[in-house]
Amino acid sequence: MDAKVRICLDKIEEAQGLINEAASGLSSVDGFSEEWSKLGKLYDSIKDHWHLIEGRERDLRNSPNETPEP
């Protein structure tokens, strides 16, 4: 995997973890169920984007028409 993409994916995973922590913290606070729900959706969206980026990188790496970068 391209090192730059790996670094970006790691940062996305870190962000996902922070969002999860924030959502967990709000889940026990009265009156914040809507925010908790929205953070859950954001978490899922971040996860989906992680998979899109990882898949795109894999497709480019495996494409016979692409030349790998040094």
Secondary structure as UniProt FT lines:
FT   HELIX           3..27
FT   TURN            30..31
FT   HELIX           33..62
FT   TURN            64..65
//
